[in-house]
Amino acid sequence: MAVLSAAQAKAMMMAVAQAVIENKEFLCEADRNIGDGDHGIGMANGFEAAYNELSSKEFTDVYQVFSTVGRTMIKVMGGASGIIFGLLFYAGAKNMPPKEEITQAEFAEIFNKACLEIKAKGQANLGDKTLIDALVPIVESMQKSAADGVSFPTMLEAAYQAAEQGKEASKNYIAKLGKAKTLGERAIGYPDAGCVSLTVILRAMADWASQNL
């Protein structure tokens, strides 16, 4: 299928929310190694609120689905994680004219804009051991898939694989930002928790798409 409708985007993001909630402890464990161990709690709380927001209304605008998720996460989660993961869905959807369905290229652009805004906000680059280490490969993969004209399920599966590679690469880096920065070389060998969250999100998107598109 070459387009994603507002109803499909809503269903997909509700599936993502459920996956994150189910992986709360997994995400906390990932954060305990180089952080304070509460990343999964914040993510689960944010996505639970987003799930409730999505389930309470019908959508005719795809961008409103993503902006609703992002704004809700920023409001509920607070802190750096709330802003970063809220922007992941909000930054690329804000101020966009309403569209009942979007193409692969338009979907990829949501994440490209988000990546640019998150990089600007956090001053993070590839190799800094942040979610950027997985988000940049995700965006590049989506853009290539869109250019190649592949289906949404194929695009999202490839994006998940890119996220996994970015997560694995983050194990090799010394953190330059955030709480993990104080660990220096002791952070080597552990992935960034934000990258781990992106693998959960993209896995859920790919699984939903393979079953529903």
C-alpha positions as CSV (number, residue, x, y, z in Angstrom):
1,M,0.0,0.0,0.0
2,A,1.4,3.4,-1.0
3,V,-0.4,5.6,1.5
4,L,-1.1,5.8,5.2
5,S,-4.5,7.1,6.2
6,A,-5.3,9.0,9.4
7,A,-7.2,6.0,10.8
8,Q,-4.3,3.7,10.0
9,A,-1.8,6.2,11.6
10,K,-4.0,6.2,14.7
11,A,-4.1,2.4,14.9
12,M,-0.4,2.1,14.3
13,M,0.5,4.6,17.0
14,M,-1.9,2.9,19.5
15,A,0.0,-0.3,18.7
16,V,3.3,1.5,19.3
17,A,2.0,2.8,22.7
18,Q,1.0,-0.7,23.8
19,A,4.5,-2.0,22.8
20,V,6.3,0.7,24.8
21,I,4.0,0.1,27.8
22,E,4.7,-3.7,27.6
23,N,8.5,-3.0,27.4
24,K,8.6,-0.6,30.4
25,E,10.8,-2.8,32.5
26,F,13.1,-3.6,29.5
27,L,13.6,0.1,28.9
28,C,14.3,0.7,32.6
29,E,16.9,-2.0,32.5
30,A,18.6,-0.5,29.5
31,D,18.7,2.8,31.4
32,R,20.0,1.3,34.6
33,N,23.4,0.5,33.0
34,I,24.3,4.1,32.2
35,G,21.4,6.2,33.6
36,D,19.1,6.4,36.6
37,G,16.9,3.6,35.5
38,D,13.6,5.4,35.1
39,H,13.5,5.8,31.3
40,G,10.9,3.0,30.9
41,I,8.6,4.5,33.5
42,G,8.6,7.9,31.7
43,M,8.1,6.4,28.3
44,A,5.3,4.1,29.5
45,N,3.5,7.0,31.2
46,G,3.9,9.2,28.1
47,F,2.6,6.6,25.7
48,E,-0.3,5.6,28.1
49,A,-1.5,9.1,28.0
50,A,-1.0,9.3,24.2
51,Y,-3.0,6.0,23.8
52,N,-5.9,7.4,25.8
53,E,-5.8,10.7,23.8
54,L,-5.9,8.7,20.5
55,S,-8.6,6.3,21.6
56,S,-10.9,9.1,22.7
57,K,-11.4,10.6,19.2
58,E,-11.5,10.0,15.5
59,F,-9.0,11.6,13.1
60,T,-9.2,12.7,9.5
61,D,-5.7,14.4,9.5
62,V,-2.6,12.1,9.6
63,Y,-0.5,15.0,11.0
64,Q,-2.9,15.6,13.8
65,V,-2.4,11.9,14.9
66,F,1.4,12.4,15.3
67,S,1.1,15.9,16.8
68,T,-1.4,14.6,19.4
69,V,1.0,11.9,20.4
70,G,4.0,14.3,20.6
71,R,2.2,17.1,22.5
72,T,0.7,14.6,25.0
73,M,4.1,13.1,25.7
74,I,5.8,16.5,26.2
75,K,3.0,17.5,28.6
76,V,2.9,14.3,30.6
77,M,6.5,13.2,30.7
78,G,8.3,16.5,31.3
79,G,12.1,16.6,31.4
80,A,14.5,15.9,28.6
81,S,13.0,12.6,27.5
82,G,9.6,14.1,27.3
83,I,10.8,16.9,25.0
84,I,12.9,14.6,22.9
85,F,10.4,11.8,22.3
86,G,7.6,14.3,22.1
87,L,9.4,16.2,19.3
88,L,10.0,12.8,17.6
89,F,6.3,12.9,16.7
90,Y,5.4,16.5,17.0
91,A,8.2,18.4,15.3
92,G,7.5,16.9,11.8
93,A,3.7,17.3,12.1
94,K,3.3,20.8,13.4
95,N,2.1,23.5,11.1
96,M,1.4,21.0,8.3
97,P,-1.7,21.4,6.2
98,P,-4.2,18.6,7.0
99,K,-3.9,15.5,5.0
100,E,-6.3,12.5,5.1
101,E,-3.4,10.2,3.9
102,I,0.3,10.5,3.4
103,T,2.9,8.9,1.2
104,Q,6.1,7.1,2.2
105,A,8.1,10.2,1.4
106,E,5.8,12.4,3.6
107,F,6.1,9.9,6.4
108,A,9.9,9.9,6.1
109,E,9.9,13.7,6.2
110,I,8.1,13.7,9.5
111,F,11.1,11.8,11.0
112,N,13.6,13.9,9.1
113,K,12.2,17.1,10.5
114,A,12.1,15.6,14.0
115,C,15.7,14.5,13.7
116,L,16.8,18.0,12.7
117,E,14.9,19.6,15.5
118,I,16.1,17.1,18.2
119,K,19.7,17.6,17.0
120,A,19.3,21.4,17.2
121,K,17.6,21.2,20.6
122,G,20.0,18.9,22.3
123,Q,23.2,19.8,20.3
124,A,23.7,16.1,19.7
125,N,25.4,14.5,16.8
126,L,26.2,10.9,15.6
127,G,28.6,9.3,18.0
128,D,27.5,11.2,21.1
129,K,25.7,8.2,22.5
130,T,22.1,9.6,22.3
131,L,19.0,8.5,20.4
132,I,20.5,10.4,17.4
133,D,22.7,7.3,16.8
134,A,19.6,5.3,15.9
135,L,17.4,8.2,14.6
136,V,19.8,9.3,11.8
137,P,20.0,5.7,10.3
138,I,16.2,5.4,10.6
139,V,15.7,8.6,8.6
140,E,18.3,7.7,6.0
141,S,16.7,4.3,5.6
142,M,13.2,5.8,5.3
143,Q,14.3,8.3,2.7
144,K,16.0,5.5,0.7
145,S,12.9,3.3,0.9
146,A,10.6,6.2,-0.2
147,A,12.9,7.0,-3.1
148,D,12.8,3.3,-4.1
149,G,9.0,3.3,-3.9
150,V,8.8,0.3,-1.6
151,S,5.7,-0.5,0.5
152,F,5.1,0.9,4.0
153,P,5.7,-2.6,5.6
154,T,9.0,-2.9,3.7
155,M,10.0,0.6,4.6
156,L,9.3,0.2,8.3
157,E,11.1,-3.2,8.5
158,A,14.2,-1.6,6.9
159,A,13.9,1.3,9.3
160,Y,13.7,-1.1,12.3
161,Q,16.9,-2.8,11.0
162,A,18.6,0.6,10.8
163,A,17.5,1.4,14.3
164,E,19.0,-1.9,15.6
165,Q,22.3,-1.1,13.8
166,G,22.3,2.4,15.3
167,K,21.6,1.0,18.8
168,E,24.4,-1.5,18.5
169,A,26.8,1.2,17.3
170,S,25.9,3.3,20.3
171,K,27.5,0.7,22.5
172,N,30.9,1.7,21.2
173,Y,30.7,5.4,22.1
174,I,31.6,7.4,25.1
175,A,28.6,9.6,26.1
176,K,29.1,13.3,25.5
177,L,25.8,14.5,26.8
178,G,23.4,13.7,29.7
179,K,23.9,11.7,32.8
180,A,25.9,9.0,31.1
181,K,28.6,11.7,30.3
182,T,30.0,11.3,33.8
183,L,30.7,7.6,33.3
184,G,33.3,8.2,30.6
185,E,34.7,4.9,29.2
186,R,32.6,2.9,31.7
187,A,29.6,3.6,29.4
188,I,31.2,1.7,26.6
189,G,29.5,-1.7,26.0
190,Y,26.0,-0.4,26.8
191,P,23.6,1.0,24.3
192,D,21.9,4.4,24.7
193,A,18.5,3.9,26.3
194,G,16.9,6.3,23.8
195,C,18.2,4.1,20.9
196,V,16.7,1.1,22.6
197,S,13.3,2.9,22.8
198,L,13.5,3.6,19.1
199,T,14.0,-0.1,18.3
200,V,10.9,-0.9,20.3
201,I,8.9,1.9,18.5
202,L,10.1,0.9,15.0
203,R,9.5,-2.9,15.7
204,A,6.0,-2.1,16.7
205,M,5.4,0.0,13.6
206,A,6.8,-2.6,11.3
207,D,4.8,-5.4,13.0
208,W,1.6,-3.4,12.8
209,A,2.2,-2.5,9.1
210,S,3.0,-6.1,8.1
211,Q,-0.3,-7.2,9.5
212,N,-2.5,-4.3,8.5
213,L,-1.2,-2.7,5.3
